[in-house]
Amino acid sequence: MIDARMRKTISYVGIFVFLILASIISFYSFLFISNLIRDYMQGRIYRANQVRKQFHIARAIPQKALHTQQVTVEGYNFGWPTPLGNNSYRVLTNDGPVRLVDEWTNERIKFIVSLDQPVGKKELWIERPTDNPQNSQVIKSNTVSFDVLSRFVLYPQANDSLLTRLVKRVKRILFFNLPFLDNVIVTTYQ
């Protein structure tokens, strides 16, 4: 049996634990709210919202793409091109326009790296008309970069040494088994 003194001790311990937990929760709540207020006062929240209101590319996925592979460009306010053949909505690289655009939404563009794209580092940007229909100007987004790789870099040549063949095989296994390459399109011609 628990006597009266033991019950009193248990109740004091319970109150003590409750007060400690309440003070910890209130302390972290205070820190969270003060950080929000500080960020708002310094303009961080405002700037993040302004980026979402602008015409902005956030990233290109994957960063390294092979020929005939689909690349997804994510960002904000890409616009909605009309199906009437409006050529003022374009995805461009430093080697010219991208011709194989599969999907264009306000926040995502999917295109396929064509075989005529040269291998190497590419700068990518988007051009679209202004939101004002009376104005015929075209605005340009920020640029992001991605690499176009040749498939043949991953396969051995006839005059390669055994070590070079082994290295290329390991690269090929690692490159083709990575999860970001689930959308590789393999085209066969008959």
SVG drawing of the C-alpha trace seen along z (x, -y; Angstrom):
<svg xmlns="http://www.w3.org/2000/svg" viewBox="-5 -47 50 53">
<polyline fill="none" stroke="black" stroke-width="0.4" points="0.0,0.0 1.1,-3.5 0.9,-5.7 0.0,-9.4 3.6,-10.6 4.4,-8.5 1.3,-9.9 2.3,-13.4 5.9,-12.8 4.4,-11.2 2.1,-14.2 5.1,-16.6 7.1,-14.7 4.3,-14.7 3.8,-18.5 7.6,-19.0 7.7,-16.9 4.7,-18.7 6.3,-22.1 9.5,-21.2 7.7,-19.9 5.5,-23.0 8.5,-25.3 10.4,-23.4 7.4,-23.6 6.9,-27.3 10.6,-28.1 10.7,-26.4 7.4,-28.1 8.9,-31.4 12.0,-30.7 9.9,-29.6 7.7,-32.7 10.6,-35.1 12.4,-33.5 9.3,-34.1 9.1,-37.7 12.8,-38.2 12.6,-36.7 9.6,-38.8 11.3,-41.9 14.4,-41.2 12.4,-40.5 13.2,-36.8 9.6,-35.7 8.8,-38.6 11.7,-37.8 10.7,-34.1 7.2,-35.1 8.5,-37.6 10.5,-34.9 7.4,-32.8 5.6,-35.8 8.4,-36.3 9.2,-34.3 11.9,-32.1 13.5,-28.7 14.3,-26.8 16.2,-23.8 16.6,-21.3 16.3,-17.6 18.5,-15.7 21.7,-17.8 23.4,-15.4 21.3,-14.1 22.0,-11.8 20.7,-12.3 17.0,-11.3 16.5,-11.6 13.7,-13.7 14.7,-16.7 12.2,-18.4 12.5,-22.2 10.8,-23.3 10.1,-26.9 7.4,-29.6 5.2,-31.4 6.2,-29.8 2.9,-30.8 0.4,-28.7 1.2,-28.6 -1.8,-28.4 -2.2,-25.5 -2.5,-27.9 1.2,-27.7 2.4,-30.7 6.1,-30.7 6.9,-33.3 7.0,-30.6 10.4,-29.0 12.9,-26.9 16.4,-27.9 20.0,-26.8 23.2,-28.4 23.1,-26.1 19.7,-27.2 16.0,-26.4 14.8,-23.1 12.4,-21.6 11.1,-18.5 8.9,-20.0 6.6,-17.3 4.7,-19.2 4.4,-22.9 2.6,-23.9 2.8,-27.0 5.4,-25.4 7.0,-22.5 8.3,-22.0 9.4,-18.6 11.5,-18.3 13.7,-15.7 17.4,-16.3 17.6,-16.0 20.4,-14.1 21.6,-17.3 22.4,-18.9 26.2,-19.1 27.7,-17.4 28.9,-19.6 27.7,-22.1 24.5,-24.0 22.9,-27.1 19.1,-26.9 16.5,-29.7 12.9,-30.3 11.3,-33.1 7.7,-34.0 5.5,-37.0 4.6,-39.5 1.3,-39.1 0.0,-42.3 -1.6,-41.4 -1.2,-44.9 2.6,-44.6 4.4,-42.4 7.7,-42.2 9.2,-38.9 10.7,-38.4 13.6,-36.1 14.0,-34.0 17.1,-33.3 19.5,-30.7 20.2,-27.3 22.9,-24.9 22.9,-21.2 25.3,-18.8 24.6,-16.8 26.6,-13.6 27.2,-11.2 26.2,-7.6 29.4,-6.5 31.5,-7.9 30.2,-5.0 31.0,-2.3 34.5,-0.9 36.2,-1.4 38.2,1.3 41.6,-0.1 40.9,-0.6 43.0,1.2 41.5,3.7 41.6,1.1 39.8,-1.5 37.1,1.0 36.6,1.9 36.3,-1.7 33.8,-2.4 31.8,0.6 31.6,-0.5 30.6,-4.0 27.9,-2.6 26.5,-0.4 26.5,-3.2 25.1,-5.8 22.2,-3.6 21.2,-2.2 20.8,-5.6 17.1,-6.4 17.1,-9.8 17.5,-7.9 14.2,-6.1 12.8,-8.2 15.5,-7.4 13.8,-6.9 15.4,-4.2 14.5,-4.6 15.0,-1.8 14.7,-2.2 13.7,0.7"/>
</svg>
